[in-house]
């Protein structure tokens, strides 16, 4: 079981030298802070010095900000794997040039300059968003880190843990999951894990389907509605045409584009987004979401700051 105070990222002085420098990334390539704090991932934590720590696959990474970009370091990882995760092979400037133009999108582009859609593992994205309903971002991050510490595999030379595979969560007891403040989400997470543990071809098959077909297939899983399905499609399968709609996005779209209507069905909003924003609607969604939270006085990056006790456990 998860031990109180045990962090998925905790390093002692004996393993400090094992962190390998992987060079730099420029701010023109990606704004890491914007990209890690825009609500698409819960795998990263921000330290008080502004640096970020996280786990990708079976490796740990540190991202240390500099004036014109960031330095990157890793335990058990490599530079190319991080670049792939950050989706730096996409031509984001071309995508930005293809976005529709209106005052809201212009403001969102300015606020979220350098934001990129990450290339996450689809199972991790699915399991993480199954933990998300009616939970604030800081708590989702803590829950998913606890799942790592309880059911993930340790990364050599550290207390870092991988994200648990479906088989690991499928074998978890209900009371163990409930101990991590999952509530009603626990039964959905375990039931979905069991289905995917028995179907290793689930995501490979999904990649070959159209976006509507893949969305419908995801919605057959326990606890998965269209919002979670679209998050998995966008963040885990790279379907930039997927446009997740939650309460924030419903309110924002209504206030920007339907100011005289009090309620609009999500299906109508989804159809509007597909027509208005086109094949890169998912990227527009993230820009709008980041801008909306920032304009509301929220600090997206600070929401992912580790608590003092969590940071103390890291020894960084």
HELIX and SHEET records of a PDB file:
HELIX    1   1 UNK A   13  UNK A   18  5                                   6    
HELIX    2   2 UNK A   32  UNK A   36  1                                   5    
HELIX    3   3 UNK A   79  UNK A   85  1                                   7    
HELIX    4   4 UNK A   92  UNK A   98  1                                   7    
HELIX    5   5 UNK A  103  UNK A  111  1                                   9    
HELIX    6   6 UNK A  122  UNK A  130  1                                   9    
HELIX    7   7 UNK A  137  UNK A  151  1                                  15    
HELIX    8   8 UNK A  166  UNK A  170  1                                   5    
HELIX    9   9 UNK A  174  UNK A  178  1                                   5    
HELIX   10  10 UNK A  185  UNK A  197  1                                  13    
HELIX   11  11 UNK A  202  UNK A  207  1                                   6    
HELIX   12  12 UNK A  211  UNK A  218  1                                   8    
HELIX   13  13 UNK A  226  UNK A  231  1                                   6    
HELIX   14  14 UNK A  232  UNK A  236  3                                   5    
HELIX   15  15 UNK A  247  UNK A  257  1                                  11    
HELIX   16  16 UNK A  266  UNK A  277  1                                  12    
HELIX   17  17 UNK A  278  UNK A  280  5                                   3    
HELIX   18  18 UNK A  281  UNK A  295  1                                  15    
HELIX   19  19 UNK A  302  UNK A  304  5                                   3    
HELIX   20  20 UNK A  308  UNK A  314  1                                   7    
SHEET    1   A 5 UNK A  20  UNK A  26  0                                        
SHEET    2   A 5 UNK A  69  UNK A  75 -1                                        
SHEET    3   A 5 UNK A  59  UNK A  66 -1                                        
SHEET    4   A 5 UNK A  52  UNK A  56 -1                                        
SHEET    5   A 5 UNK A  44  UNK A  46 -1                                        
END                                                                             
